[in-house]
Amino acid sequence: MKQRWNLLMLLAVILLVAVPLRIIRRPQPGPDGRAAEIFTGTDDQAKDAISEVAPGYRPWAHSLIKPPSGEVESLLFALQAAIGAGFMGYYFGSRRPWKA
């Protein structure tokens, strides 16, 4: 019974990840002709806002690598957050004395 429950939970997690990625529609290209990104973050929105306010602004730092798309960048950010949460969970879990 426990094995069946674990399989159902794993299937539910896979569906929660796969279904939204499958049903999302890519927006039409913008007025400049560039394809619109689906998963853009606040960094991109801030960059666009800065370019509107100060068109001559040049960033003083650049990325070491450029992911091929916004989806990959979002995936790497989520992976970084998951690894950090795993380390924090391990640390706080090992610091607390468990009583059996």
LUMRO-161015 format. One record per residue: residue number from 1; x, y, z of N, C-alpha, C, CB in turn. Coordinates in Angstrom, 2 decimals. Each point is the difference from the previous one (the first is absolute). Glycine has a CB too. Layout:
pos:NUM n.px:X n.py:Y n.pz:Z ca.px:X ca.py:Y ca.pz:Z c.px:X c.py:Y c.pz:Z cb.px:X cb.py:Y cb.pz:Z $
...
//
This chain:
pos:1 n.px:0.82 n.py:-1.20 n.pz:0.00 ca.px:-0.82 ca.py:1.20 ca.pz:0.00 c.px:0.87 c.py:1.26 c.pz:0.00 cb.px:-1.81 cb.py:-1.26 cb.pz:1.21 $
pos:2 n.px:2.89 n.py:1.24 n.pz:-0.40 ca.px:0.87 ca.py:1.17 ca.pz:0.08 c.px:0.69 c.py:0.26 c.pz:-1.33 cb.px:0.35 cb.py:-0.45 cb.pz:2.45 $
pos:3 n.px:0.03 n.py:-0.62 n.pz:-3.14 ca.px:0.66 ca.py:0.14 ca.pz:-1.29 c.px:-0.94 c.py:0.63 c.pz:-1.03 cb.px:1.45 cb.py:-1.99 cb.pz:0.53 $
pos:4 n.px:-2.70 n.py:1.60 n.pz:-0.49 ca.px:-1.01 ca.py:0.56 ca.pz:-0.92 c.px:-0.19 c.py:1.49 c.pz:0.30 cb.px:-1.16 cb.py:-2.26 cb.pz:-0.17 $
pos:5 n.px:1.11 n.py:2.62 n.pz:1.46 ca.px:-0.16 ca.py:1.40 ca.pz:0.39 c.px:1.18 c.py:0.84 c.pz:-0.49 cb.px:-1.32 cb.py:-0.72 cb.pz:2.02 $
pos:6 n.px:2.54 n.py:0.17 n.pz:-1.91 ca.px:1.19 ca.py:0.72 ca.pz:-0.48 c.px:-0.06 c.py:0.20 c.pz:-1.50 cb.px:1.33 cb.py:-0.96 cb.pz:1.88 $
pos:7 n.px:-1.76 n.py:-0.06 n.pz:-2.62 ca.px:-0.12 ca.py:0.14 ca.pz:-1.45 c.px:-1.06 c.py:1.04 c.pz:-0.38 cb.px:0.71 cb.py:-2.39 cb.pz:-0.25 $
pos:8 n.px:-1.82 n.py:2.41 n.pz:0.96 ca.px:-1.04 ca.py:1.00 ca.pz:-0.27 c.px:0.51 c.py:1.41 c.pz:0.28 cb.px:-1.76 cb.py:-1.69 cb.pz:0.56 $
pos:9 n.px:2.50 n.py:1.86 n.pz:0.52 ca.px:0.56 ca.py:1.31 ca.pz:0.32 c.px:1.03 c.py:0.43 c.pz:-1.06 cb.px:-0.38 cb.py:-0.45 cb.pz:2.45 $
pos:10 n.px:1.21 n.py:-0.47 n.pz:-2.89 ca.px:0.98 ca.py:0.32 ca.pz:-1.04 c.px:-0.70 c.py:0.38 c.pz:-1.30 cb.px:1.63 cb.py:-1.58 cb.pz:1.06 $
pos:11 n.px:-2.67 n.py:0.85 n.pz:-1.42 ca.px:-0.77 ca.py:0.33 ca.pz:-1.20 c.px:-0.65 c.py:1.37 c.pz:0.13 cb.px:-0.42 cb.py:-2.45 cb.pz:-0.39 $
pos:12 n.px:-0.10 n.py:2.77 n.pz:1.57 ca.px:-0.62 ca.py:1.31 ca.pz:0.22 c.px:1.02 c.py:1.12 c.pz:-0.18 cb.px:-1.65 cb.py:-1.06 cb.pz:1.58 $
pos:13 n.px:2.85 n.py:0.88 n.pz:-1.07 ca.px:1.04 ca.py:1.02 ca.pz:-0.14 c.px:0.38 c.py:0.16 c.pz:-1.47 cb.px:0.86 cb.py:-0.53 cb.pz:2.30 $
pos:14 n.px:-0.71 n.py:-0.57 n.pz:-3.01 ca.px:0.34 ca.py:0.08 ca.pz:-1.42 c.px:-1.10 c.py:0.72 c.pz:-0.78 cb.px:1.32 cb.py:-2.13 cb.pz:0.19 $
pos:15 n.px:-2.57 n.py:1.83 n.pz:0.13 ca.px:-1.11 ca.py:0.67 ca.pz:-0.68 c.px:-0.05 c.py:1.49 c.pz:0.34 cb.px:-1.28 cb.py:-2.15 cb.pz:0.04 $
pos:16 n.px:1.56 n.py:2.50 n.pz:1.21 ca.px:0.00 ca.py:1.41 ca.pz:0.38 c.px:1.07 c.py:0.79 c.pz:-0.73 cb.px:-0.88 cb.py:-0.66 cb.pz:2.23 $
pos:17 n.px:1.96 n.py:0.01 n.pz:-2.62 ca.px:1.05 ca.py:0.68 ca.pz:-0.74 c.px:-0.29 c.py:-0.02 c.pz:-1.50 cb.px:1.64 cb.py:-0.63 cb.pz:1.79 $
pos:18 n.px:-2.07 n.py:-0.51 n.pz:-2.31 ca.px:-0.12 ca.py:-0.16 ca.pz:-1.45 c.px:-1.25 c.py:0.66 c.pz:-0.58 cb.px:1.23 cb.py:-2.11 cb.pz:0.24 $
pos:19 n.px:-2.34 n.py:2.04 n.pz:0.44 ca.px:-1.25 ca.py:0.50 ca.pz:-0.58 c.px:0.05 c.py:1.51 c.pz:-0.25 cb.px:-1.23 cb.py:-1.83 cb.pz:1.18 $
pos:20 n.px:1.66 n.py:2.67 n.pz:-0.22 ca.px:0.06 ca.py:1.43 ca.pz:-0.32 c.px:0.95 c.py:0.33 c.pz:-1.14 cb.px:-0.54 cb.py:0.44 cb.pz:2.36 $
pos:21 n.px:1.65 n.py:-1.15 n.pz:-2.45 ca.px:0.93 ca.py:0.25 ca.pz:-1.10 c.px:-0.59 c.py:-0.41 c.pz:-1.34 cb.px:1.91 cb.py:-0.32 cb.pz:1.57 $
pos:22 n.px:-2.79 n.py:-0.65 n.pz:-1.55 ca.px:-0.62 ca.py:-0.49 ca.pz:-1.22 c.px:-1.14 c.py:0.91 c.pz:-0.49 cb.px:0.61 cb.py:-2.31 cb.pz:0.70 $
pos:23 n.px:-1.38 n.py:2.88 n.pz:0.23 ca.px:-1.18 ca.py:0.76 ca.pz:-0.41 c.px:0.27 c.py:1.49 c.pz:-0.18 cb.px:-1.36 cb.py:-1.67 cb.pz:1.20 $
pos:24 n.px:2.53 n.py:2.14 n.pz:-0.81 ca.px:0.29 ca.py:1.43 ca.pz:-0.14 c.px:0.19 c.py:0.34 c.pz:-1.48 cb.px:1.07 cb.py:0.04 cb.pz:2.30 $
pos:25 n.px:-1.57 n.py:1.11 n.pz:-2.67 ca.px:0.12 ca.py:0.45 ca.pz:-1.40 c.px:1.04 c.py:1.10 c.pz:-0.07 cb.px:-2.41 cb.py:-0.60 cb.pz:-0.49 $
pos:26 n.px:3.25 n.py:0.52 n.pz:-0.54 ca.px:1.01 ca.py:1.02 ca.pz:-0.21 c.px:-0.67 c.py:1.25 c.pz:-0.57 cb.px:1.81 cb.py:-1.76 cb.pz:-0.37 $
pos:27 n.px:-1.54 n.py:2.94 n.pz:0.95 ca.px:-0.62 ca.py:1.22 ca.pz:-0.50 c.px:0.52 c.py:0.39 c.pz:-1.39 cb.px:-0.28 cb.py:0.76 cb.pz:2.36 $
pos:28 n.px:-0.47 n.py:0.08 n.pz:-3.03 ca.px:0.38 ca.py:0.47 ca.pz:-1.32 c.px:1.25 c.py:0.89 c.pz:0.11 cb.px:-2.41 cb.py:-0.12 cb.pz:-0.79 $
pos:29 n.px:3.19 n.py:0.20 n.pz:-0.29 ca.px:1.18 ca.py:0.88 ca.pz:0.03 c.px:-0.42 c.py:1.45 c.pz:0.26 cb.px:1.21 cb.py:-1.55 cb.pz:-1.58 $
pos:30 n.px:-0.33 n.py:2.30 n.pz:2.24 ca.px:-0.28 ca.py:1.38 ca.pz:0.32 c.px:0.10 c.py:0.90 c.pz:-1.21 cb.px:0.84 cb.py:-0.42 cb.pz:2.27 $
pos:31 n.px:-1.04 n.py:1.73 n.pz:-2.08 ca.px:0.05 ca.py:0.93 ca.pz:-1.13 c.px:1.38 c.py:0.09 c.pz:-0.64 cb.px:-1.80 cb.py:1.28 cb.pz:1.10 $
pos:32 n.px:2.84 n.py:-1.64 n.pz:-0.36 ca.px:1.35 ca.py:0.03 ca.pz:-0.58 c.px:0.32 c.py:-1.28 c.pz:-0.78 cb.px:0.71 cb.py:1.48 cb.pz:1.88 $
pos:33 n.px:-1.63 n.py:-2.46 n.pz:-1.88 ca.px:0.20 ca.py:-1.23 ca.pz:-0.76 c.px:0.69 c.py:-1.11 c.pz:0.76 cb.px:0.08 cb.py:1.41 cb.pz:-1.97 $
pos:34 n.px:0.40 n.py:-1.10 n.pz:3.19 ca.px:0.67 ca.py:-1.03 ca.pz:0.79 c.px:-1.03 c.py:-0.91 c.pz:0.64 cb.px:1.92 cb.py:1.54 cb.pz:0.43 $
pos:35 n.px:-1.57 n.py:-2.81 n.pz:-0.31 ca.px:-0.89 ca.py:-0.96 ca.pz:0.65 c.px:-0.08 c.py:0.34 c.pz:1.48 cb.px:0.58 cb.py:-1.79 cb.pz:-1.69 $
pos:36 n.px:-1.78 n.py:1.77 n.pz:2.23 ca.px:-0.20 ca.py:0.31 ca.pz:1.41 c.px:0.39 c.py:-1.19 c.pz:0.85 cb.px:-1.86 cb.py:1.60 cb.pz:-0.57 $
pos:37 n.px:2.55 n.py:-1.33 n.pz:1.66 ca.px:0.38 ca.py:-1.05 ca.pz:0.93 c.px:-1.14 c.py:-0.25 c.pz:0.97 cb.px:2.43 cb.py:0.63 cb.pz:-0.21 $
pos:38 n.px:-2.64 n.py:-1.87 n.pz:0.56 ca.px:-1.09 ca.py:-0.34 ca.pz:0.91 c.px:0.44 c.py:0.20 c.pz:1.44 cb.px:-0.90 cb.py:-1.65 cb.pz:-1.67 $
pos:39 n.px:2.05 n.py:1.14 n.pz:2.02 ca.px:0.47 ca.py:0.02 ca.pz:1.38 c.px:1.05 c.py:1.09 c.pz:0.19 cb.px:-0.47 cb.py:-2.46 cb.pz:0.20 $
pos:40 n.px:0.01 n.py:3.69 n.pz:-0.09 ca.px:0.94 ca.py:1.09 ca.pz:0.26 c.px:-0.11 c.py:0.37 c.pz:1.47 cb.px:-0.16 cb.py:0.86 cb.pz:-2.39 $
pos:41 n.px:1.25 n.py:-0.42 n.pz:2.94 ca.px:0.00 ca.py:0.33 ca.pz:1.41 c.px:0.10 c.py:1.50 c.pz:0.24 cb.px:1.04 cb.py:-2.20 cb.pz:0.45 $
pos:42 n.px:-0.88 n.py:2.56 n.pz:0.79 ca.px:0.08 ca.py:1.41 ca.pz:0.36 c.px:1.28 c.py:0.64 c.pz:-0.51 cb.px:-1.38 cb.py:-0.48 cb.pz:2.02 $
pos:43 n.px:2.43 n.py:-0.32 n.pz:-2.22 ca.px:1.23 ca.py:0.57 ca.pz:-0.55 c.px:-0.25 c.py:0.58 c.pz:-1.38 cb.px:1.35 cb.py:-1.64 cb.pz:1.31 $
pos:44 n.px:-2.05 n.py:0.89 n.pz:-2.16 ca.px:-0.30 ca.py:0.48 ca.pz:-1.35 c.px:-0.93 c.py:1.21 c.pz:0.04 cb.px:0.30 cb.py:-2.32 cb.pz:-0.88 $
pos:45 n.px:-1.28 n.py:2.29 n.pz:1.77 ca.px:-0.92 ca.py:1.13 ca.pz:0.12 c.px:0.73 c.py:1.25 c.pz:0.48 cb.px:-1.88 cb.py:-1.60 cb.pz:0.46 $
pos:46 n.px:2.81 n.py:1.43 n.pz:0.48 ca.px:0.79 ca.py:1.14 ca.pz:0.49 c.px:0.89 c.py:0.55 c.pz:-1.11 cb.px:-0.04 cb.py:-0.95 cb.pz:2.33 $
pos:47 n.px:0.64 n.py:0.06 n.pz:-3.11 ca.px:0.85 ca.py:0.43 ca.pz:-1.10 c.px:-0.80 c.py:0.82 c.pz:-1.02 cb.px:1.46 cb.py:-2.03 cb.pz:0.32 $
pos:48 n.px:-2.67 n.py:1.58 n.pz:-0.62 ca.px:-0.85 ca.py:0.73 ca.pz:-0.93 c.px:-0.40 c.py:1.37 c.pz:0.56 cb.px:-0.86 cb.py:-2.18 cb.pz:-0.90 $
pos:49 n.px:0.54 n.py:2.22 n.pz:2.20 ca.px:-0.38 ca.py:1.27 ca.pz:0.63 c.px:1.17 c.py:0.98 c.pz:0.01 cb.px:-1.67 cb.py:-1.22 cb.pz:1.43 $
pos:50 n.px:2.88 n.py:0.73 n.pz:-1.16 ca.px:1.18 ca.py:0.87 ca.pz:0.01 c.px:0.28 c.py:0.53 c.pz:-1.39 cb.px:0.95 cb.py:-1.28 cb.pz:1.93 $
pos:51 n.px:-1.11 n.py:0.44 n.pz:-2.95 ca.px:0.26 ca.py:0.47 ca.pz:-1.36 c.px:-1.02 c.py:1.04 c.pz:-0.44 cb.px:1.01 cb.py:-2.22 cb.pz:-0.53 $
pos:52 n.px:-2.22 n.py:2.20 n.pz:1.09 ca.px:-0.98 ca.py:1.04 ca.pz:-0.31 c.px:0.35 c.py:1.31 c.pz:0.69 cb.px:-1.75 cb.py:-1.77 cb.pz:-0.28 $
pos:53 n.px:2.19 n.py:1.69 n.pz:1.55 ca.px:0.30 ca.py:1.20 ca.pz:0.77 c.px:1.32 c.py:0.63 c.pz:-0.44 cb.px:-1.28 cb.py:-0.95 cb.pz:1.93 $
pos:54 n.px:2.31 n.py:0.11 n.pz:-2.09 ca.px:1.33 ca.py:0.49 ca.pz:-0.38 c.px:0.51 c.py:-0.81 c.pz:-1.18 cb.px:0.49 cb.py:0.72 cb.pz:2.38 $
pos:55 n.px:-0.80 n.py:-0.29 n.pz:-3.61 ca.px:0.38 ca.py:-0.80 ca.pz:-1.17 c.px:1.51 c.py:-0.20 c.pz:-0.17 cb.px:-2.05 cb.py:0.85 cb.pz:-1.07 $
pos:56 n.px:2.86 n.py:0.05 n.pz:1.59 ca.px:1.45 ca.py:-0.12 ca.pz:-0.17 c.px:0.69 c.py:-0.80 c.pz:1.08 cb.px:-0.08 cb.py:2.15 cb.pz:-1.13 $
pos:57 n.px:-0.67 n.py:-2.74 n.pz:2.04 ca.px:0.60 ca.py:-0.73 ca.pz:1.11 c.px:0.71 c.py:-1.25 c.pz:-0.49 cb.px:-1.77 cb.py:0.87 cb.pz:1.53 $
pos:58 n.px:2.99 n.py:-1.09 n.pz:-1.03 ca.px:0.74 ca.py:-1.22 ca.pz:-0.31 c.px:0.23 c.py:-0.77 c.pz:1.28 cb.px:1.13 cb.py:1.10 cb.pz:-1.98 $
pos:59 n.px:-1.46 n.py:-2.40 n.pz:2.02 ca.px:0.22 ca.py:-0.79 ca.pz:1.22 c.px:1.49 c.py:-0.10 c.pz:0.32 cb.px:-2.10 cb.py:-1.30 cb.pz:-0.47 $
pos:60 n.px:2.42 n.py:1.25 n.pz:1.75 ca.px:1.39 ca.py:-0.09 ca.pz:0.42 c.px:0.44 c.py:-1.44 c.pz:0.26 cb.px:-0.21 cb.py:2.28 cb.pz:0.97 $
pos:61 n.px:-0.73 n.py:-3.24 n.pz:-1.03 ca.px:0.33 ca.py:-1.42 ca.pz:0.18 c.px:-0.74 c.py:-0.81 c.pz:-1.06 cb.px:0.37 cb.py:0.32 cb.pz:2.50 $
pos:62 n.px:0.23 n.py:-1.41 n.pz:-2.93 ca.px:-0.60 ca.py:-0.86 ca.pz:-1.01 c.px:0.01 c.py:-1.45 c.pz:0.48 cb.px:0.74 cb.py:1.58 cb.pz:-1.83 $
pos:63 n.px:-1.66 n.py:-2.37 n.pz:1.32 ca.px:-0.07 ca.py:-1.42 ca.pz:0.36 c.px:1.20 c.py:-0.75 c.pz:-0.58 cb.px:-2.52 cb.py:0.12 cb.pz:0.07 $
pos:64 n.px:2.96 n.py:-1.13 n.pz:0.66 ca.px:1.10 ca.py:-0.83 ca.pz:-0.50 c.px:-0.48 c.py:-0.90 c.pz:-1.13 cb.px:1.08 cb.py:0.06 cb.pz:2.27 $
pos:65 n.px:-2.30 n.py:-0.60 n.pz:-2.12 ca.px:-0.58 ca.py:-0.82 ca.pz:-1.06 c.px:-1.41 c.py:0.51 c.pz:-0.28 cb.px:1.38 cb.py:-2.02 cb.pz:0.69 $
pos:66 n.px:-1.83 n.py:1.81 n.pz:-1.90 ca.px:-1.35 ca.py:0.43 ca.pz:-0.39 c.px:-0.80 c.py:-1.25 c.pz:-0.35 cb.px:0.84 cb.py:2.25 cb.pz:-0.86 $
pos:67 n.px:-1.87 n.py:-2.58 n.pz:1.67 ca.px:-0.82 ca.py:-1.17 ca.pz:-0.32 c.px:-0.69 c.py:0.19 c.pz:-1.36 cb.px:-0.37 cb.py:-0.43 cb.pz:2.47 $
pos:68 n.px:0.10 n.py:-0.67 n.pz:-3.19 ca.px:-0.58 ca.py:0.10 ca.pz:-1.33 c.px:-1.41 c.py:0.59 c.pz:-0.04 cb.px:1.39 cb.py:-1.93 cb.pz:-0.59 $
pos:69 n.px:-2.15 n.py:1.84 n.pz:1.69 ca.px:-1.36 ca.py:0.55 ca.pz:-0.01 c.px:-0.40 c.py:0.36 c.pz:1.43 cb.px:-0.61 cb.py:-1.37 cb.pz:-2.06 $
pos:70 n.px:-0.51 n.py:2.05 n.pz:2.16 ca.px:-0.52 ca.py:0.37 ca.pz:1.31 c.px:-0.44 c.py:-1.21 c.pz:0.80 cb.px:-0.71 cb.py:2.15 cb.pz:-0.95 $
pos:71 n.px:0.25 n.py:-3.19 n.pz:0.26 ca.px:-0.42 ca.py:-1.22 ca.pz:0.68 c.px:1.18 c.py:-0.67 c.pz:0.69 cb.px:-1.83 cb.py:-0.30 cb.pz:-1.68 $
pos:72 n.px:2.97 n.py:0.24 n.pz:1.00 ca.px:1.19 ca.py:-0.61 ca.pz:0.59 c.px:0.50 c.py:0.85 c.pz:1.16 cb.px:0.62 cb.py:-1.02 cb.pz:-2.23 $
pos:73 n.px:-0.66 n.py:2.33 n.pz:2.08 ca.px:0.41 ca.py:0.89 ca.pz:1.08 c.px:-0.89 c.py:-0.19 c.pz:1.23 cb.px:0.84 cb.py:1.66 cb.pz:-1.70 $
pos:74 n.px:-2.15 n.py:-1.80 n.pz:1.47 ca.px:-0.94 ca.py:-0.23 ca.pz:1.09 c.px:0.27 c.py:-1.35 c.pz:0.67 cb.px:-1.71 cb.py:1.40 cb.pz:-1.20 $
pos:75 n.px:2.01 n.py:-2.42 n.pz:0.39 ca.px:0.32 ca.py:-1.32 ca.pz:0.54 c.px:1.25 c.py:0.05 c.pz:0.87 cb.px:-1.06 cb.py:-1.05 cb.pz:-2.02 $
pos:76 n.px:2.09 n.py:1.74 n.pz:1.57 ca.px:1.23 ca.py:0.10 ca.pz:0.78 c.px:-0.23 c.py:0.76 c.pz:1.31 cb.px:1.32 cb.py:-0.06 cb.pz:-2.13 $
pos:77 n.px:-2.16 n.py:1.08 n.pz:2.08 ca.px:-0.32 ca.py:0.75 ca.pz:1.22 c.px:-0.75 c.py:-0.90 c.pz:0.99 cb.px:-0.09 cb.py:2.15 cb.pz:-1.31 $
pos:78 n.px:-0.88 n.py:-2.93 n.pz:0.81 ca.px:-0.76 ca.py:-0.90 ca.pz:0.87 c.px:0.91 c.py:-1.09 c.pz:0.57 cb.px:-2.08 cb.py:0.46 cb.pz:-1.33 $
pos:79 n.px:3.00 n.py:-0.96 n.pz:0.53 ca.px:0.95 ca.py:-1.01 ca.pz:0.48 c.px:0.89 c.py:0.57 c.pz:1.10 cb.px:-0.04 cb.py:-1.10 cb.pz:-2.26 $
pos:80 n.px:0.50 n.py:2.33 n.pz:2.08 ca.px:0.82 ca.py:0.66 ca.pz:1.01 c.px:-0.80 c.py:0.16 c.pz:1.29 cb.px:1.29 cb.py:1.20 cb.pz:-1.79 $
pos:81 n.px:-2.55 n.py:-0.81 n.pz:1.69 ca.px:-0.83 ca.py:0.17 ca.pz:1.19 c.px:-0.24 c.py:-1.35 c.pz:0.68 cb.px:-1.11 cb.py:2.00 cb.pz:-1.06 $
pos:82 n.px:0.90 n.py:-3.05 n.pz:0.29 ca.px:-0.23 ca.py:-1.33 ca.pz:0.58 c.px:1.24 c.py:-0.51 c.pz:0.73 cb.px:-1.66 cb.py:-0.48 cb.pz:-1.82 $
pos:83 n.px:2.82 n.py:0.68 n.pz:1.24 ca.px:1.24 ca.py:-0.44 ca.pz:0.65 c.px:0.21 c.py:0.78 c.pz:1.29 cb.px:1.00 cb.py:-0.60 cb.pz:-2.23 $
pos:84 n.px:-1.22 n.py:1.90 n.pz:2.20 ca.px:0.13 ca.py:0.82 ca.pz:1.21 c.px:-0.98 c.py:-0.42 c.pz:1.07 cb.px:0.79 cb.py:1.89 cb.pz:-1.40 $
pos:85 n.px:-2.04 n.py:-2.17 n.pz:1.01 ca.px:-1.00 ca.py:-0.44 ca.pz:0.97 c.px:0.38 c.py:-1.37 c.pz:0.57 cb.px:-1.78 cb.py:1.30 cb.pz:-1.21 $
pos:86 n.px:2.35 n.py:-2.16 n.pz:0.39 ca.px:0.45 ca.py:-1.30 ca.pz:0.49 c.px:1.10 c.py:0.13 c.pz:1.04 cb.px:-0.61 cb.py:-0.99 cb.pz:-2.20 $
pos:87 n.px:1.58 n.py:1.86 n.pz:1.94 ca.px:1.06 ca.py:0.22 ca.pz:0.98 c.px:-0.54 c.py:0.59 c.pz:1.29 cb.px:1.61 cb.py:0.33 cb.pz:-1.88 $
pos:88 n.px:-2.51 n.py:0.65 n.pz:1.77 ca.px:-0.57 ca.py:0.61 ca.pz:1.20 c.px:-0.84 c.py:-1.01 c.pz:0.78 cb.px:-0.01 cb.py:2.23 cb.pz:-1.15 $
pos:89 n.px:-0.78 n.py:-3.04 n.pz:0.44 ca.px:-0.80 ca.py:-1.02 ca.pz:0.67 c.px:0.87 c.py:-1.02 c.pz:0.71 cb.px:-1.78 cb.py:0.34 cb.pz:-1.70 $
pos:90 n.px:2.85 n.py:-0.74 n.pz:1.05 ca.px:0.93 ca.py:-0.95 ca.pz:0.64 c.px:0.63 c.py:0.61 c.pz:1.24 cb.px:0.47 cb.py:-1.05 cb.pz:-2.23 $
pos:91 n.px:-0.04 n.py:2.29 n.pz:2.12 ca.px:0.65 ca.py:0.67 ca.pz:1.13 c.px:-0.95 c.py:0.11 c.pz:1.18 cb.px:1.45 cb.py:1.29 cb.pz:-1.59 $
pos:92 n.px:-2.65 n.py:-0.75 n.pz:1.36 ca.px:-0.93 ca.py:0.18 ca.pz:1.11 c.px:-0.52 c.py:-1.34 c.pz:0.51 cb.px:-0.65 cb.py:2.22 cb.pz:-0.94 $
pos:93 n.px:0.52 n.py:-3.20 n.pz:0.06 ca.px:-0.43 ca.py:-1.33 ca.pz:0.44 c.px:1.05 c.py:-0.71 c.pz:0.84 cb.px:-1.40 cb.py:-0.14 cb.pz:-2.03 $
pos:94 n.px:2.66 n.py:0.35 n.pz:1.70 ca.px:1.06 ca.py:-0.66 ca.pz:0.77 c.px:0.29 c.py:0.75 c.pz:1.31 cb.px:0.99 cb.py:-0.86 cb.pz:-2.15 $
pos:95 n.px:-1.33 n.py:2.12 n.pz:2.23 ca.px:0.24 ca.py:0.77 ca.pz:1.22 c.px:-1.04 c.py:-0.29 c.pz:1.07 cb.px:1.06 cb.py:1.76 cb.pz:-1.38 $
pos:96 n.px:-2.22 n.py:-2.16 n.pz:0.98 ca.px:-1.08 ca.py:-0.26 ca.pz:0.96 c.px:0.12 c.py:-1.41 c.pz:0.56 cb.px:-1.51 cb.py:1.61 cb.pz:-1.22 $
pos:97 n.px:1.55 n.py:-1.76 n.pz:2.53 ca.px:0.10 ca.py:-1.35 ca.pz:0.55 c.px:-1.36 c.py:-0.73 c.pz:-0.12 cb.px:1.81 cb.py:0.80 cb.pz:1.61 $
pos:98 n.px:-1.79 n.py:-1.93 n.pz:-2.23 ca.px:-1.22 ca.py:-0.81 ca.pz:-0.19 c.px:-0.15 c.py:-0.96 c.pz:1.17 cb.px:0.19 cb.py:0.17 cb.pz:-2.52 $
pos:99 n.px:-1.39 n.py:-0.27 n.pz:2.99 ca.px:-0.27 ca.py:-0.94 ca.pz:1.09 c.px:-0.89 c.py:-1.12 c.pz:-0.54 cb.px:0.22 cb.py:1.84 cb.pz:1.76 $
pos:100 n.px:0.24 n.py:-3.04 n.pz:-1.61 ca.px:-0.73 ca.py:-1.16 ca.pz:-0.53 c.px:-1.08 c.py:-0.48 c.pz:0.93 cb.px:2.02 cb.py:-0.64 cb.pz:-1.22 $
//
